[in-house]
Amino acid sequence: MIRVADENEELQQVYKSFVGPVGSANAHRLFHTHYEPQESTILAQKRRMMTMPIVAYGSASGTAMKFARVVANFIGTMSVAINNLSIKQLISRKVAIFIISTIGEGEYPTNSKKFIQELSESYDELSEVKYAVCALGNRSYKYFCKAGEQLNMFLEQHLARPIVPLVKIDTSTEDKGETEFEGWCNNLSHALGLKPPKIEVHL
């Protein structure tokens, strides 16, 4: 029948006997709801990833994407298409690993063109950024690994510092370049201070 707490005599008696004055610290502790920021597993993972090295791929047939997933897995992050990056992200994350194939007449894969074009036209200094480029191609073609070579050149021109030297991998070999890729991964993990990854080569 009584809908207002101030008019409830029983509640007033509880205050007098146990709680203390209305608005007191004890009343606040007992009767007020307190909120604290909570973070879901997905948000926590996303926040953690924003401090991890970038692993990005430019892929046409899927090989560069597959290799990028291997690298991301042993680093503990996720791989993304190069076009999903921005130069601002590159500067804030400070470490970037690129795995890129060459298509056609030395062209970039579609999922990397936009970012590389922005990088080539940018005046941003990347002296705080460390990077590695793994270039994939077919040695029988005239423009073997040209896309990776040009990306490496643009990063150098913007004063980014290589973690390991550019590697050019021939994916037309019997093992699709996986043996050479495994060696590069070992060099990369050593340079990053990580435990060498276990990578199976599928002939």
C-alpha positions as CSV (number, residue, x, y, z in Angstrom):
1,M,0.0,0.0,0.0
2,I,2.9,2.4,0.7
3,R,4.8,3.2,-2.5
4,V,7.2,5.9,-1.3
5,A,10.2,4.8,0.9
6,D,10.2,8.0,2.9
7,E,6.6,7.2,4.2
8,N,7.4,3.6,5.1
9,E,7.6,3.4,8.9
10,E,9.1,-0.1,8.9
11,L,11.9,1.1,6.6
12,Q,12.5,4.2,8.8
13,Q,12.9,1.9,11.8
14,V,15.4,-0.3,9.9
15,Y,17.4,2.9,9.2
16,K,17.3,4.0,12.8
17,S,18.2,0.6,14.2
18,F,20.8,-0.8,11.7
19,V,21.7,1.6,8.9
20,G,22.1,5.1,10.2
21,P,21.1,8.4,8.6
22,V,19.7,8.4,5.1
23,G,22.5,9.0,2.6
24,S,25.2,7.8,5.0
25,A,28.1,5.8,3.8
26,N,26.6,2.7,5.3
27,A,23.3,3.3,3.5
28,H,25.2,3.9,0.2
29,R,27.1,0.7,0.7
30,L,24.0,-1.4,1.4
31,F,21.4,0.0,-0.9
32,H,23.1,1.6,-3.9
33,T,24.1,-0.2,-7.1
34,H,27.7,0.3,-8.1
35,Y,28.8,-0.2,-11.7
36,E,32.3,-1.2,-13.0
37,P,33.4,-1.5,-16.6
38,Q,33.2,-5.1,-17.8
39,E,35.0,-6.5,-20.9
40,S,33.7,-9.4,-22.9
41,T,36.1,-12.0,-24.2
42,I,35.8,-10.6,-27.7
43,L,36.5,-7.1,-26.6
44,A,39.5,-8.3,-24.5
45,Q,40.9,-10.1,-27.5
46,K,40.4,-7.1,-29.8
47,R,42.1,-4.8,-27.2
48,R,45.0,-7.3,-26.9
49,M,45.4,-7.6,-30.6
50,M,45.8,-3.8,-31.0
51,T,49.1,-4.1,-29.2
52,M,50.3,-7.1,-31.2
53,P,52.3,-7.0,-34.5
54,I,50.3,-6.6,-37.7
55,V,50.3,-9.7,-40.0
56,A,48.9,-8.7,-43.4
57,Y,48.6,-10.5,-46.7
58,G,48.2,-9.6,-50.3
59,S,46.8,-12.8,-51.9
60,A,45.3,-13.9,-55.2
61,S,45.3,-17.7,-55.1
62,G,45.3,-18.1,-51.3
63,T,48.9,-19.1,-50.7
64,A,49.9,-15.7,-49.1
65,M,46.8,-15.8,-47.0
66,K,47.6,-19.3,-45.8
67,F,51.2,-18.4,-45.0
68,A,50.0,-15.2,-43.1
69,R,47.7,-17.4,-40.9
70,V,50.7,-19.5,-40.0
71,V,52.7,-16.4,-39.0
72,A,49.8,-14.9,-37.1
73,N,49.2,-18.2,-35.3
74,F,52.7,-18.4,-33.8
75,I,52.8,-14.7,-32.9
76,G,49.4,-15.1,-31.2
77,T,47.3,-12.6,-33.3
78,M,45.1,-12.7,-36.5
79,S,46.0,-12.0,-40.1
80,V,44.3,-9.4,-42.2
81,A,44.2,-8.3,-45.9
82,I,46.7,-5.5,-46.5
83,N,43.9,-3.2,-47.7
84,N,42.3,-3.4,-44.2
85,L,45.3,-1.5,-42.8
86,S,45.9,2.2,-42.6
87,I,49.2,4.1,-42.2
88,K,48.0,5.3,-38.8
89,Q,47.6,1.7,-37.7
90,L,51.1,0.9,-39.0
91,I,52.5,3.8,-36.9
92,S,50.6,2.9,-33.7
93,R,51.3,-0.9,-33.8
94,K,55.0,-0.4,-34.7
95,V,55.6,-3.9,-36.0
96,A,54.2,-5.2,-39.3
97,I,54.8,-8.5,-41.2
98,F,53.7,-8.5,-44.9
99,I,53.2,-11.6,-47.0
100,I,52.4,-10.7,-50.6
101,S,52.2,-12.5,-53.9
102,T,52.8,-11.1,-57.4
103,I,50.2,-11.4,-60.1
104,G,50.1,-10.7,-63.9
105,E,52.8,-8.3,-65.1
106,G,54.3,-7.7,-61.7
107,E,51.0,-6.4,-60.2
108,Y,49.7,-6.3,-56.7
109,P,46.8,-8.6,-55.6
110,T,43.5,-6.7,-55.5
111,N,43.3,-7.0,-51.7
112,S,46.6,-5.0,-51.3
113,K,46.5,-2.3,-54.1
114,K,44.7,0.4,-52.1
115,F,47.0,0.4,-49.1
116,I,50.2,0.2,-51.1
117,Q,49.0,3.1,-53.3
118,E,48.4,5.2,-50.2
119,L,51.8,4.3,-48.8
120,S,53.5,5.2,-52.0
121,E,51.9,8.7,-52.0
122,S,52.2,9.3,-48.3
123,Y,54.7,11.7,-46.6
124,D,54.5,10.0,-43.2
125,E,57.7,9.0,-41.6
126,L,57.8,5.4,-40.4
127,S,61.1,5.4,-38.5
128,E,59.4,3.9,-35.5
129,V,58.0,1.0,-37.5
130,K,59.8,-2.4,-37.8
131,Y,58.7,-4.6,-40.7
132,A,59.3,-7.8,-42.6
133,V,58.3,-8.7,-46.2
134,C,57.9,-12.2,-47.5
135,A,57.4,-12.0,-51.3
136,L,55.8,-14.9,-53.2
137,G,56.1,-15.6,-56.9
138,N,57.0,-17.9,-59.7
139,R,60.7,-17.8,-60.7
140,S,59.9,-18.6,-64.3
141,Y,58.1,-15.3,-64.8
142,K,59.8,-12.1,-65.7
143,Y,58.4,-10.1,-62.8
144,F,59.2,-12.6,-60.1
145,C,58.2,-11.2,-56.7
146,K,58.0,-7.7,-58.0
147,A,55.1,-6.7,-55.8
148,G,57.0,-7.7,-52.7
149,E,60.1,-5.9,-53.9
150,Q,58.1,-2.6,-54.4
151,L,56.3,-2.8,-51.1
152,N,59.7,-3.3,-49.4
153,M,61.1,-0.3,-51.3
154,F,58.2,1.9,-50.2
155,L,58.7,0.9,-46.6
156,E,62.4,1.7,-46.8
157,Q,61.7,5.0,-48.5
158,H,59.5,5.9,-45.5
159,L,62.4,5.0,-43.2
160,A,60.8,1.9,-41.7
161,R,63.4,-0.6,-40.3
162,P,63.5,-4.2,-41.5
163,I,63.3,-7.0,-38.9
164,V,64.8,-9.5,-41.3
165,P,65.8,-9.0,-45.0
166,L,63.2,-9.3,-47.7
167,V,62.8,-12.9,-48.7
168,K,61.6,-14.0,-52.2
169,I,59.9,-17.4,-52.3
170,D,59.3,-19.5,-55.4
171,T,55.9,-21.1,-54.9
172,S,56.2,-23.1,-58.2
173,T,58.5,-25.6,-56.5
174,E,57.4,-29.1,-55.5
175,D,56.6,-28.1,-52.0
176,K,55.0,-24.8,-53.0
177,G,57.8,-22.9,-51.3
178,E,56.9,-24.2,-47.8
179,T,60.5,-25.3,-47.0
180,E,61.9,-21.8,-47.7
181,F,58.9,-20.2,-45.9
182,E,59.6,-22.4,-42.8
183,G,63.2,-21.1,-42.7
184,W,62.0,-17.5,-43.0
185,C,59.6,-18.1,-40.1
186,N,62.4,-19.4,-37.9
187,N,64.5,-16.3,-38.7
188,L,61.5,-14.0,-38.0
189,S,60.6,-15.6,-34.7
190,H,64.2,-15.4,-33.6
191,A,64.4,-11.7,-34.5
192,L,61.1,-11.1,-32.6
193,G,62.3,-13.0,-29.6
194,L,59.7,-15.7,-30.0
195,K,59.9,-19.5,-29.7
196,P,60.6,-21.1,-33.1
197,P,57.3,-22.3,-34.6
198,K,56.5,-25.8,-35.5
199,I,55.5,-25.8,-39.2
200,E,54.6,-28.9,-41.2
201,V,55.6,-28.9,-44.8
202,H,53.1,-30.7,-47.0
203,L,54.7,-32.1,-50.2
